[in-house]
Amino acid sequence: MRTTEKSFRVVKKRYEEENIVYLIGDLDLAAASDLEAELEPLINQGDRTLTLNLGELKYIDSTGIGLIVSILKRRAAMKAEFEVQDIPYSVQRLFDLTGISGYLRKKPAQAGAERKEQWT
C-alpha cells in the first residue's frame, strides 16, 4: 500500500507584534478550508501584523487566491496590518494576472534578523 504525503502544510510563528504564517506546498481547493481554520484566530488579532510567507508555496489555485483576497478585505476592514513575504515568481505572476498585486503589501525577507519567537 502506498501512502501519500500531505501536499500542504502551515507553520505559524508568533513574535512580539507579528504573526508569521509560512505556507508550504500546494494551496488548492483541498487545502483552503484547513488553512482558513488555521488562520481564523490570527486574522482577528488586529493588534498584530499578519504576514503570510509564501517562500515555500509551490502552487496556488483560484480558491487559494480568493482566500488571500478575503483575508486582505477582513484585515483592511479592521484597519489591521496584512503583509505577504517571499513570493515565488510563479505565484507573483498569478497575482499580477488576477490584479491583486497592487493591493498586497509586500514585506522584505528577514535576512538573518534575530527575533524572539513566542511559539511555533
N, C-alpha and C positions, 0 to 999 in steps of 0.2 A: 504494500500500500504506500502510495506517495502522499506526503503531507505538503501543503502549500504554505509558504511563509506569508504573513500578512504584508500587503504591499503599501501600507500607510501607517506611520507612527507619529505621535506627538510627544515632544519633550517640553516641559514647562519649567521655567526658571523665574524665580521671584527675587527682585532686588529692591532696594530701599524705595525707589519711586517709579519702578517699572516692572512690568511682567513681560518676559520674552517667551514666545511660543515658537518652537522650531518645528516646521512641517517637513516630514521626511517621507519620500516615496511618491505614490500616485494619489492625488486628491481628485477623486471622481465621485459619481453618484453613490457608490457603495460606502465610501469613507465620509461623506459630507455630514451625515447625521451624527456619527461618532465625534467628529471634530466640533460640530455645533454644541454638543453636550459638554465636551471638554472646555470650550471657550465661554460658555454661558456665564459662569461666575466671574470670570475675568473681564468680560465685556462690561458688566455692571459696576466694576470698580473704577468709578470716574476720577478718583484722586490719583490714579496711577496711569502712566503711559502704557498702552498695549502695543507691543511690537511683534509682528509676525516675521520670523526669519525664514526665508524661502530658499536658502542656500542649498539644501538637500532635496528640494522639491523636484521630482523628475517629470511629472505630468500633472496638468490641471485641466479639467473639462469645464463646461458651462455651469454645471452645478457648483463647482468649487469657486469659480469666478463670481457667481451670484451670491455665494456665502460671504465672500470678501466684501462685495458691494453692500450687503446687508449690515455687516459689522461697521463699515465705513459710515453708513447712514445713522446707525444707532449711536455710535460714538460722537458723531457730529451733533446730533440732537441733544446729547448730554454735555456738549462742549468739552469733551474729553479727548486727550491726545491718542491718535492711532497712527502707527508707522509701519512700513514694510522695510525689510533689510535683505541684502544679498540675493537679489532677484536674478535667477538664471536667465540667460539670453532668450531661450525659447519661451519662457514664461513672460518675460518682458515684451516680446513680440506679440503675444496674445493680448496682454494688457493694452498695448498700443492699438492693435486691430479692433478691440472691443471699445476703445475710447475711455477706459478708466484710468489710464496712466496719469492724466492730468489732475486727477482727484486724489491720488495716493501721495502721501508724504513719505519720501524715501529717506531712510536713515543710513548714514555710512556705517560700515562694519566696525566693530570694536577690535581694532588691531592690537591684540595683546594687552588691552587695558584690564587691569585688575579691579574687580568689583566684588563686594561682599554679597555672596549668594545666600538667600534665606531658605530656599527649598528647591527641590528638583522634581 
